């Protein structure tokens, strides 16, 4: 076996190869370019000679990107590792260079290969869904800025719109502004038309809100001149389009995936969390050894910290943070609809756990449920889970 540590950077990459005895075989630095990646492939082929590519383990700290895609496309086995794992092998002096990092990655592969999991590419739909949700997460982080822009825009020509709904970024608000982007358009709409629009996005109080909107838009309020209304209404529509675009693409892709019914059945997962859970968990049933491995990757299962007579469980630091965040949001949402989830959360709070710890513990339970239905291609049903819970409780009693 050979072990290639590949240290990733924005414009270049360092690769260093050691053999089974830990002796350095060779190293090189390449540019992040087609010719550079071709040189890396040639370098690795020269090291193994006539041996199969499975004899070369490529150890790397990233789980996506063009470098990773090039290695997988060329058929090299890739083993991603957490950067913290490599940092533990750093010398006491704290010396750090790209070449040293590549060497430490190679050493990690040589020492811990049996504990590392070879990366298997996602299916095309999951890969696309993962990229879309990742981009959408970035867009959500920008949403505060976009909403502030939209608020300033509406203040300049359509201030009454800010009083019509509780939240500017909610779906019903954005749809209303798309349909009626000016005060004149809103005034021309009937109560029935507005009610139908709100019902189309499942507003819980469509009839009452529609009546309130009609009443408010016909009251006296400040109005801008025609030029300001025309220009600012175009900006409003552009901002809304930017906020809503990814929702449509993700929804279309999610509904065409064969596993969408599994994640769609999860209570209160909705249009935002269900695609994220599918994208982060994937559709490769061989990727996880069991539910515990998924719990570890999701960061929901605690780790033990022990020193002398002191022992304490604390949250897991090394995990897939987007998956952990999605599971935490999902777990909290389920306390609103699932009696057992609400009881579990309240029991943890009664034990003195903080809100965050209680939600994380509930998310840990949900991971086992999700893994079971995902692995068996089943959908979630509350009655089935509660029956299994009772069956498990009897022998324990």
MOKAHU-V134712 format. One record per residue. N is the residue number from 1. SS is DSSP state (helix for helix, strand for strand, loop for the rest). PSI is psi in whole degrees, 0 to 359 (none if undefined). OMEGA is omega in degrees with one decimal (* if undefined). Layout:
# MOKAHU-V134712
n=<N;N>
ss=<SS;SS>
psi=<PSI;PSI>
omega=<OMEGA;OMEGA>
This chain:
# MOKAHU-V134712
n=<1;2;3;4;5;6;7;8;9;10;11;12;13;14;15;16;17;18;19;20;21;22;23;24;25;26;27;28;29;30;31;32;33;34;35;36;37;38;39;40;41;42;43;44;45;46;47;48;49;50;51;52;53;54;55;56;57;58;59;60;61;62;63;64;65;66;67;68;69;70;71;72;73;74;75;76;77;78;79;80;81;82;83;84;85;86;87;88;89;90;91;92;93;94;95;96;97;98;99;100;101;102;103;104;105;106;107;108;109;110;111;112;113;114;115;116;117;118;119;120;121;122;123;124;125;126;127;128;129;130;131;132;133;134;135;136;137;138;139;140;141;142;143;144;145;146;147;148;149;150;151;152;153;154;155;156;157;158;159;160;161;162;163;164;165;166;167;168;169;170;171;172;173;174;175;176;177;178;179;180;181;182;183;184;185;186;187;188;189;190;191;192;193;194;195;196;197;198;199;200;201;202;203;204;205;206;207;208;209;210;211;212;213;214;215;216;217;218;219;220;221;222;223;224;225;226;227;228;229;230;231;232;233;234;235;236;237;238;239;240;241;242;243;244;245;246;247;248;249;250;251;252;253;254;255;256;257;258;259;260;261;262;263;264;265;266;267;268;269;270;271;272;273;274;275;276;277;278;279;280;281;282;283;284;285;286;287;288;289;290;291;292;293;294;295;296;297;298;299;300;301;302;303;304;305;306;307;308;309;310;311;312;313;314;315;316;317;318;319;320;321;322;323;324;325;326;327;328;329;330;331;332;333;334;335;336;337;338;339;340;341;342;343;344;345;346;347;348;349;350;351;352;353;354;355;356;357;358;359;360;361;362;363;364;365;366;367;368;369;370;371;372;373;374;375;376;377;378;379;380;381;382;383;384;385;386;387;388;389;390;391;392;393;394;395;396;397>
ss=<loop;strand;strand;strand;strand;strand;strand;strand;loop;loop;loop;strand;strand;strand;strand;strand;strand;strand;strand;loop;loop;loop;loop;strand;strand;strand;strand;strand;strand;strand;strand;loop;loop;helix;helix;helix;helix;helix;helix;helix;helix;helix;helix;helix;helix;helix;helix;helix;loop;loop;loop;loop;helix;helix;helix;strand;strand;strand;strand;strand;loop;loop;loop;loop;loop;helix;helix;helix;helix;helix;helix;helix;helix;loop;loop;loop;strand;strand;strand;strand;loop;loop;helix;helix;helix;helix;helix;loop;loop;loop;loop;loop;loop;loop;loop;loop;loop;helix;helix;helix;helix;helix;helix;helix;helix;helix;helix;helix;helix;helix;helix;helix;helix;helix;helix;loop;loop;loop;loop;loop;loop;loop;loop;helix;helix;helix;helix;helix;helix;helix;helix;helix;helix;helix;helix;helix;helix;helix;helix;helix;helix;loop;helix;helix;helix;helix;helix;helix;helix;helix;helix;helix;helix;helix;helix;helix;helix;loop;helix;helix;helix;helix;helix;loop;loop;loop;loop;loop;loop;loop;helix;helix;helix;helix;helix;helix;helix;helix;helix;loop;loop;loop;helix;helix;helix;helix;helix;helix;loop;loop;helix;helix;helix;helix;helix;helix;helix;helix;helix;helix;loop;loop;loop;loop;loop;helix;helix;helix;helix;helix;helix;helix;helix;helix;helix;helix;helix;loop;loop;loop;loop;loop;loop;loop;loop;helix;helix;helix;helix;helix;helix;helix;helix;helix;helix;helix;helix;helix;helix;helix;helix;helix;helix;helix;helix;helix;helix;helix;helix;helix;helix;helix;helix;helix;helix;loop;loop;loop;loop;helix;helix;helix;helix;helix;loop;loop;loop;loop;loop;helix;helix;helix;helix;helix;helix;helix;helix;helix;helix;helix;helix;loop;loop;loop;loop;loop;loop;loop;loop;loop;helix;helix;helix;helix;helix;helix;helix;helix;loop;loop;loop;loop;strand;strand;strand;strand;strand;loop;loop;strand;strand;strand;strand;strand;loop;loop;loop;loop;loop;loop;helix;helix;helix;helix;helix;helix;helix;helix;helix;helix;helix;helix;helix;helix;loop;loop;loop;loop;helix;helix;helix;helix;helix;helix;helix;helix;helix;helix;helix;helix;loop;loop;loop;loop;helix;helix;helix;helix;helix;helix;helix;helix;helix;helix;helix;helix;helix;helix;helix;helix;helix;helix;helix;helix;helix;loop;loop;loop;loop;loop;loop;helix;helix;helix;helix;helix;helix;helix;helix;helix;helix;helix;helix;helix;helix;helix;loop>
psi=<148;153;117;114;125;110;122;141;172;319;354;166;142;131;137;132;134;159;188;333;359;5;139;128;322;167;160;160;134;156;154;80;165;318;324;315;328;320;320;317;317;318;314;322;322;327;314;343;238;1;155;155;338;346;356;112;119;118;128;155;0;159;3;166;170;325;312;317;320;319;316;320;327;353;13;138;128;133;102;143;156;135;329;327;319;321;330;341;358;147;163;334;338;11;138;118;169;323;318;318;319;321;318;324;316;318;321;317;318;322;326;19;323;334;351;153;123;136;127;132;144;158;162;319;318;320;317;319;321;317;319;315;326;318;323;325;320;321;324;322;332;355;325;316;318;319;322;320;316;320;314;322;314;325;329;337;347;53;332;334;332;342;355;331;159;318;132;328;359;158;318;324;312;321;320;315;327;320;323;76;356;158;324;320;320;321;331;346;145;165;322;320;317;322;317;321;316;323;329;335;22;42;131;338;53;315;313;318;321;316;319;321;314;318;317;319;341;358;160;131;165;140;141;172;169;320;314;318;315;315;315;330;326;318;320;312;323;318;318;319;319;321;320;346;311;328;316;314;316;318;317;314;319;316;342;355;142;340;6;328;328;309;333;334;346;131;129;19;321;190;342;315;324;311;325;318;319;316;319;324;323;191;10;106;350;358;325;135;321;185;328;322;323;322;321;314;327;349;18;333;136;165;152;130;120;134;112;236;355;130;134;142;133;172;150;128;317;108;177;100;320;324;317;316;317;319;322;315;316;314;317;321;324;339;345;342;334;113;318;324;320;318;319;315;314;326;319;321;322;334;356;6;148;168;315;315;320;318;320;321;320;319;325;321;317;326;320;321;312;317;318;313;326;316;326;4;44;166;157;134;128;316;319;317;315;324;315;324;318;320;322;328;331;308;329;325;none>
omega=<170.4;-177.6;-178.0;172.9;-176.6;179.8;-174.0;172.0;-176.1;-173.9;177.5;178.2;176.6;178.6;178.0;-175.3;172.4;179.6;-176.2;-179.8;179.2;-179.9;179.2;-179.0;-179.0;178.7;174.3;173.2;-179.3;173.8;175.0;-176.5;178.2;-179.7;178.8;179.4;175.6;176.9;178.8;179.3;178.8;179.6;-179.6;178.2;178.4;-179.8;-175.1;-180.0;-177.5;-178.6;178.3;-176.8;178.6;179.2;178.9;178.0;179.6;-177.1;-172.6;-174.6;-177.3;-179.8;175.8;179.6;-175.5;177.1;179.4;-180.0;-179.6;178.9;179.9;-179.7;179.5;176.0;179.7;175.0;-177.1;179.2;178.2;177.9;177.0;179.0;179.4;178.8;-179.5;-178.7;-179.7;179.6;-178.0;-177.8;-178.0;-179.3;-179.7;-179.6;-177.4;170.5;179.1;179.4;177.3;179.5;178.3;178.6;179.7;176.0;178.8;178.4;178.0;178.5;-179.0;-176.2;-168.3;-174.5;-179.1;-178.5;-179.1;-178.4;179.9;-178.0;174.2;-177.0;174.7;171.4;-174.8;-178.2;179.4;178.3;179.6;178.9;179.7;179.5;179.7;-179.4;177.2;177.7;179.5;176.2;176.6;179.5;178.5;177.2;177.1;-171.6;178.3;178.5;180.0;179.2;176.4;176.7;-179.0;177.8;179.4;179.9;-179.0;177.6;-176.2;-176.0;-170.9;-172.5;-178.9;-179.2;-178.9;-178.6;-173.6;-175.6;179.9;-177.8;-177.5;-174.4;-179.0;-171.6;-177.8;178.5;-177.7;179.5;178.1;-178.2;175.7;-176.9;-178.5;-172.9;178.7;177.0;-179.3;179.1;179.4;-179.7;-178.9;-177.6;177.2;178.5;-179.2;179.9;179.4;178.2;178.4;179.4;179.7;177.9;-179.7;176.6;171.6;175.4;-174.4;-178.6;-172.5;-175.3;-177.8;-179.1;179.0;178.2;179.9;-179.8;179.9;-179.7;-176.5;-176.6;179.3;174.5;178.8;177.9;-179.0;179.1;178.1;177.3;-173.8;-178.8;179.5;179.5;-178.6;-176.5;-177.1;177.2;175.8;178.3;177.8;-179.1;179.2;179.0;178.5;179.2;-179.5;-179.8;-169.9;-170.8;-175.5;177.9;-178.0;-178.3;-178.8;-179.2;179.7;-178.1;-179.0;-175.5;178.4;179.2;-175.0;179.8;-172.6;-178.9;179.7;-175.9;177.5;-178.3;-179.2;-174.5;175.2;175.5;172.2;-176.1;-177.1;-174.1;-178.2;177.2;-179.8;179.4;176.9;-177.7;-176.2;-179.8;178.2;-179.5;178.7;-176.7;179.0;-174.7;-177.1;179.5;179.6;-179.3;-178.5;179.3;176.5;177.2;179.6;180.0;-179.7;178.2;-179.5;-179.8;-178.2;174.1;-177.1;172.5;-176.8;177.0;-177.6;-179.5;-177.2;177.3;-178.5;174.4;176.2;-173.7;-179.0;-177.7;-178.9;-179.0;175.3;-170.9;176.6;176.8;178.2;-179.4;179.8;-179.8;177.9;178.1;-179.3;-178.0;-179.5;178.9;-176.5;177.2;179.4;-174.6;-177.5;-178.8;-178.0;179.1;178.2;179.3;-179.4;179.5;-178.6;178.3;177.6;178.6;178.4;177.0;179.2;179.1;175.8;178.6;-177.5;-179.3;179.8;178.7;179.4;177.6;177.5;177.3;179.2;175.7;-178.8;179.4;178.4;178.4;-178.8;179.5;-177.6;-177.9;178.7;-177.5;-177.4;-179.4;179.4;173.1;-177.9;173.6;-177.1;-176.9;179.7;179.9;-178.0;176.9;178.7;178.7;178.8;178.8;-179.5;-175.3;-174.8;179.6;-180.0;178.8;*>
